[in-house]
Amino acid sequence: MDVKRGFLVTLVLLGVVAGGRAATAPSPALLALTGGELGSGSRLLVLEPRTLRPFGESLALPGWAFGYEWARSPDGDRVAVVPKPSEKNERLFVIGTRGSLSVFARMRLPGEDVCRLAWPSDRRLLLVLTRGPACYTVTESARVLVVDPLRGRVVAQRALFGRAVVIAAARTRDGLALLLAPPAGRSGARLVLVAAARTRTVPLPSLQLSPRSLDKSVLGSAIGLAVDREAGHAYLVAPEGRVFDVNLASRKMSVHSLPLRKPAAASKGAVESIVQAVWLGRGVLAITGARRTPSGRLLPLGLRLTDTRSWRSRLVDAGATGMALAGTTVLAFQPFFDQLGAGTTAIGLRGYSLGGLIRFRAFAGKPITVVRSQGRYAYAAGLGPVGTPVVDLSRGRVEPSDPEAASISPLELLAGTGR
């Protein structure tokens, strides 16, 4: 009996040690892609998360005057980056980020525009790209490359779709979901599910939408798209409040209605809208964005939390037009603040629990329009002074500015897991 007890105690102690190691495992490096204006290169930096001080050697990369795409490996030790110095002169870089920055692999993509990256498993990286028109116009054709990121070689490729408009995109457990529409007309929408092994299409005959291309510079899209990766459901949120719940396995769809804020009834023609949908887990879908009134003013949709099991919905923050999920905190802020009209009160940055309880308020009265987050910190910017304030999410406290911090915008941060 004593031997057994001793053995059990040993197992418990080993479990505690292993748990402690897991709890203290280093978080992924906080990266920034700085510079990169038209005609000049960029540099990849590693930053200290609390102060934004750079440390270690930086890595020279092409410029990204036309944007960039990136994704982080499942173990967090590498990133795949595609800087865009011009519309169709792109290269894929796979970079190790533990210790010193080092290039594992690189691959040229002449004449093509990379729309999205996903890194669903250690040895498989997915690139969705087009030849001809750029991704965020009417595309003539698109294909997916399945790449071994450690060797930098293509292991498979296949066509995805022909002439279409990409309306929205979201990560799935094994790749990407792309919401597509034909370039003319409001019918014929479909969801294309891209994985390393195969591509599947889910027709959406009852979804009527204007074919407006996804704008990567805007948080959200004409139709919000969020994916529950565990249960295998996609949620498409229309600006008038309809939510399309798509079972990705059976391809069955149900439709639900939410009381989203609407513009004046006198509106004629199409009303521009931006909808952002984020899956919070535990059955909860978060929705925000803005709708344009006939006078041209944008109205906040506010931050709304919806329980997809009961379809009960609650408006948490009436002034929000954008959000970011940072661990178990939902960050609410106001993209498009300068279009919300005179007299609009800036909400700053607000943190909510996944249940909608307020955790902190920061930058009261300041228009925070961009937020990035990683680990326990969030990085904000708005229309105020130059700089990137750092917020400790565990305490809801704005960290003191550091004179040795890198001069960067949150738009330059490769924070989190990727786009």
C-alpha positions, 0 to 999 in steps of 0.5 A: 500500500505504501508503495502504491501511495508513493507512486501516486504521489510521484505521479501527482508531483510530475503532473504539477511540474508538467502543468507548471511548465505548460503554464509558463511556456513562452508566448509567441514573439510579438512582431512588427513589420515596419517601413515598407513604403512604395519603393522601399523595403521593410524590416521585421522586428521583435518587440517586448510586449509591455514596452514595445522596445525592439530587441535582437536583430531585425530582418530585411523584407520587401516593402508592403505598400500594397498590404501584406498577408500573414499567418502563425504556425500552430506551435507559434514558433514561425510566421508565414509573411507575404509582403506586397511591394506592388500589386503582383510581385509577391514572395512568401517568407517562412520565418522562425521567431524563437531566438533570432529571426531566421528564414526557413523557406521562401517562394516566389509568386510571380504575377499572382495576388495572395488573398489569404493565408492559413496554417492549419497544421505543422506541415501544411500552409494554405495560400489562396491566390488569384492570377489576373485581377487582384483579390479584392476586385472581381476575380477571374479565377482563384486557386489554392496552393498547399505548401510544405512550409518547412521545405518551401515547396508546393505539395498540391494545388487546385482551382477554387472558383472562377469569376466571383467576388470575395465578400468575407473570409474566416478561419476554420479548424482545417483552413478557410471559409470564403463567402463568394458572390457572382459579380452581377446580381444578388443571388448565387452566393456560396461558401467555399471551404478550403482545406489541405485535403479538399475543397467543398462548396455550400450553396446559399440560395436564400442569401441575397447580397450586393456583390461588394468586394472585401476591403482588407483595410476595413474591419468587417465586411458587407456580410459578417462571417464567423466560424465555430471551429469546434461544432463546425458551424458558420454564421453569416450576419446580414446588416438588417439582422438576419443570421444564417446558421450553416452546418458545415458538415450537413450543409443545412441552413437555418435563418434567425432574426436579430434586432440590429439598428436600422437607418431611417425608413425613408432610405432608397436604394442600397445602404452601405454597411459594415458588419463584423462577426466574431465567435466567442465560444460557448455558443456565443456570437458577437456582432458589431459594425455600422450602417449608413443613413440616407444623409450619409452618416454612419450609425453604430450597430453597437456590440451585441452578444447572441446566444446561438442556442436560444437566439437570445440577444443583448446589446452590450455597448450601443456606441461600438462599431468594431471589436477584437477578441483578446483571450476572454476579453471582448474589446469594443471601440470605434472604427469609422469614428470620423464618419459617425457625425458631429456630436458623437461621443467617443467611447475609447476602449472598453473591455467586456467579459464573454458574458457582456460584463464591463471589465475596464474602460480606457481612453475615455472620450478618445476615438480609438479606431485600431486595436491589436492584441496578443497575450495580456496586452492590447495595442491601440491607436486613433485620431489622437497623438502619435504613438501606440498606447499599451493596455494591460488587459489583466488589470485594465491599465494603460502602461506608461509610455516608454521613451525607447519604444519602437515608433510603430502603428498597430497596423504594423503589428503581427499580433495574434495568430494571423488575419 
